[in-house]
Amino acid sequence: MPPPTSNVVLTGNPNCGKTTVFNALTGLRAKVGNYAGVTVERKEGRLRHAGEREVTLLDLPGTYSLSPRSLDEQVARDVLLHHLADDVPTPQLVIIVVDASNLERNLFYATQVIELGYPALLVLNMMDVAAELGRTVDHAALSRALGVPVVPLVASKGEGMPQLRQAILDGLDQPAPAAPKSFGTLPAPFAKELAAVEAALQSHPPVRSTTHSESLLILSDESFLPANVQYYPAALTAAVATARQRLDTAGINWRTAAIEARYLRIGDVSHTVVSEATDSGPTWSDRLDSILTHKIWGLVIFVALMALMFQSIFTFAEYPMTWLEQAVGWLGNQAEGALPAGELTDLLVRGVIGGVGAVVVFLPQICMLFLFISLLEDTGYMSRAAFLMDRLMSKVGLHGKSFIPMLSSFACAIPGIMATRTIESAKDRLATILIAPLMSCSARLPVYTVLIAACLPDEKLGGIIGVRGLAMLGMYLLGTVAAMGMAWVFKKTLLKGQTPMLIMELPSYKRPVLSVTLRHMWDRSKLFLRRAGTVILGINILLWFLATHPKSAELTSDFAAKRTAIAQTTPDGVTDTDAIEKYRNDRLAELASDEQGAQLRDSYAGVLGRFIEPVIAPLGFDWKIGIGIVASFAAREVFVSTMSVVYNVGQTDTGDEAVTTGLVRVLQAQRRADQVTPVYTPRTAFALMVFYVFALQCVSTVVIVWRETGTWRWPLFQWMYMAVLAWVMAFAASHLARVLGWPD
Amino acid sequence: MAGVQTPLARLQAGTRAVIDRITIPPSEQSRLLEMGLIAGTPVEIVRFAPLGDPIEIKVRGYHLTLRKEDAEQIWVTPAPSP
């Protein structure tokens, strides 16, 4: 019989090195998933070198207190209070990681967790950083003061890991402590009210070790009881209200009394266990900060870092992306060659391989972006970026913290939206989610590229600034300005409300651990692949169906007749059999392309394109562009491949670039009904690109917004407002171009 | 001689002070207190952000950033300059 699994949770403040401790304990085989109902990252792993025992370690999101201010913190609190009992089993041991160089604030949360009454173990991490600051922490004295075992550690160097592992196993063997501990002496009236709440909970089974802590939260945290009312007796709400009134009358601040008492006690503990050598002067982190947040250099370096990040995403990722494209193409060709021609093969090659390929191709860019973001986070620079940008963000009513999701959205709105979880205010978080897709993501890049190449002259304004580059930059700026503007509008109207105080830690800089950063990058990229992959795959299969059905029997027989005719044609004056063969094959290839185009025009997708033509005609778009727009509501980059199908661009197997240049030529040759006016003029391109800046053409984003907000209301609203904005702005762009005298 | 109380936001970078009282509405104070900013705690203004806001302070051995409008409501007694 296998031994029963022991459940251990790991908790602590943000930036205390908890993730490093987790990785060192579990190796690099953690399972990353979600908590039921919310998209907060759930990291679980098996304790390595645990002998016969099976020990599961759960890494809770970093938290400053048991009174949560963000979704991440709320999950940590809920796990510890059994509120997620269906999802997370009750822990047999809680490991609290604290930063030895920042003991007092870390002990605030640590003592809160110790009071929960679980068998606990305190990890005193970053002993080396404390030593650098000239501080020594007496861990034996700390253990006596807190009443739990304390293990000193330098997780980044692996020092103390065997001892920690042994302490975990010992902790699992030891029985639960008899009585819950309590830190700090509360004012007498407060203690009396607290005892009354506790007594009320004791009479309401199940009674747990956490009852004392829960009573404290019920009494002193205004938002606790209203949010968790289902777990407690109904009479409690009224009882607590009157208790608070009595405390108010007695002149006791029930919101802060417990916090102050706790810090007083922590101050005492800290005095006994920490010995401070003489002031060690500025640390290297302080010195780094004086440059990185310098009035001038700080901003220069910030802009340079952002430029480097985009440069890398767009250039370095290009090579692996080309390889992946070729690999997907090769796979498609192999499948097509190996399988008998028919519906199923077509679905497999165009729908499945092509569809999954469309996602996989973006993986290098996503990895690159996440590598940068992980590096910025793991080194501690990210909070400096928020510090530098807070002033700008405050102009539209948001926090510096909203800057990070917006930045990520330049690569892809999905990670951007996922990064909003650390934003404390629900309204700010929602506002950031609503505007994130306005930042021009990497999927718009192919659309902009093709349209700019097809419609804009390769000229330089005043001999210096390239028109095409300027247009590209303009689109990125337009999206950014629109995002800020809409944030302002939302914060003024729909999501009106006070932005909570900005209270953000600026952790000391850390040398990133490569394996941790890479792991971080890969975990996130994998999540992206899995989620976006499933959705895009489904949509691509649907699109394939819409674009290939219904099959017109008339067209099929028409083209069959033409094929027979070609097989018997001989070009004038040619007698060489090889040349004849080549001529016939070329004609057949042209015909196949024609057939594909003709079939598409009569397909459901074609019908749809013509159906929406009246709506988009005022913008200067015809039904063929309509097909492109409709198709790219699944994913923007689909526009390019759809257009090449619509305009029968020969799909010669010479790589993606050849298809694109071929498409550009074909687009330039398109004429309107009068057979003279070109379709793709600078004006069309301008209006179309503006449309793509604003429209929410990405099913994956819609799905992610649904998951993050927990309702269909917000993604629908977002889709609608962006669609209206896209139409109006494209209309305005089209008319602006006319006013400016651009030819039709 | 007791120093004169002044809002934290009005101090120069590099100044040390001791927190006296916080006049932010009670319901919003909690996190500030949980982060260790309780009466009697020494703080140091480290710097102002390049665009003038927010400010960076050092408290209980770590660095924290707050907006000026909030720091206007944290009253402190500046330490006498050494």
HADDOCK unambig.tbl for C-alpha pairs under 7 A between the chains (distance, minus, plus):
assign (segid A and resid 102 and name CA) (segid B and resid 61 and name CA) 5.87 0.50 0.50
assign (segid A and resid 102 and name CA) (segid B and resid 62 and name CA) 6.22 0.50 0.50
assign (segid A and resid 104 and name CA) (segid B and resid 60 and name CA) 6.58 0.50 0.50
assign (segid A and resid 105 and name CA) (segid B and resid 35 and name CA) 6.24 0.50 0.50
assign (segid A and resid 105 and name CA) (segid B and resid 36 and name CA) 6.18 0.50 0.50
assign (segid A and resid 255 and name CA) (segid B and resid 30 and name CA) 6.87 0.50 0.50
assign (segid A and resid 256 and name CA) (segid B and resid 30 and name CA) 6.47 0.50 0.50
assign (segid A and resid 259 and name CA) (segid B and resid 33 and name CA) 6.75 0.50 0.50
assign (segid A and resid 259 and name CA) (segid B and resid 34 and name CA) 6.27 0.50 0.50
assign (segid A and resid 260 and name CA) (segid B and resid 38 and name CA) 6.64 0.50 0.50
assign (segid A and resid 293 and name CA) (segid B and resid 49 and name CA) 6.85 0.50 0.50
assign (segid A and resid 293 and name CA) (segid B and resid 50 and name CA) 6.97 0.50 0.50
assign (segid A and resid 294 and name CA) (segid B and resid 50 and name CA) 6.52 0.50 0.50
assign (segid A and resid 295 and name CA) (segid B and resid 50 and name CA) 4.15 0.50 0.50
assign (segid A and resid 387 and name CA) (segid B and resid 49 and name CA) 6.70 0.50 0.50
assign (segid A and resid 387 and name CA) (segid B and resid 54 and name CA) 6.84 0.50 0.50
assign (segid A and resid 388 and name CA) (segid B and resid 49 and name CA) 5.95 0.50 0.50
assign (segid A and resid 388 and name CA) (segid B and resid 50 and name CA) 6.59 0.50 0.50
assign (segid A and resid 390 and name CA) (segid B and resid 54 and name CA) 6.96 0.50 0.50
assign (segid A and resid 391 and name CA) (segid B and resid 51 and name CA) 6.41 0.50 0.50
assign (segid A and resid 391 and name CA) (segid B and resid 53 and name CA) 5.76 0.50 0.50
assign (segid A and resid 391 and name CA) (segid B and resid 54 and name CA) 6.94 0.50 0.50
assign (segid A and resid 501 and name CA) (segid B and resid 70 and name CA) 6.97 0.50 0.50
assign (segid A and resid 502 and name CA) (segid B and resid 66 and name CA) 5.47 0.50 0.50
assign (segid A and resid 502 and name CA) (segid B and resid 67 and name CA) 6.17 0.50 0.50
assign (segid A and resid 503 and name CA) (segid B and resid 64 and name CA) 6.92 0.50 0.50
assign (segid A and resid 503 and name CA) (segid B and resid 65 and name CA) 5.91 0.50 0.50
assign (segid A and resid 503 and name CA) (segid B and resid 66 and name CA) 5.39 0.50 0.50
assign (segid A and resid 504 and name CA) (segid B and resid 64 and name CA) 5.71 0.50 0.50
assign (segid A and resid 504 and name CA) (segid B and resid 65 and name CA) 5.24 0.50 0.50
assign (segid A and resid 504 and name CA) (segid B and resid 66 and name CA) 6.97 0.50 0.50
assign (segid A and resid 505 and name CA) (segid B and resid 63 and name CA) 5.96 0.50 0.50
assign (segid A and resid 505 and name CA) (segid B and resid 64 and name CA) 4.44 0.50 0.50
assign (segid A and resid 505 and name CA) (segid B and resid 65 and name CA) 6.21 0.50 0.50
assign (segid A and resid 506 and name CA) (segid B and resid 63 and name CA) 5.22 0.50 0.50
assign (segid A and resid 506 and name CA) (segid B and resid 64 and name CA) 5.55 0.50 0.50
assign (segid A and resid 506 and name CA) (segid B and resid 65 and name CA) 6.88 0.50 0.50
assign (segid A and resid 507 and name CA) (segid B and resid 63 and name CA) 6.60 0.50 0.50
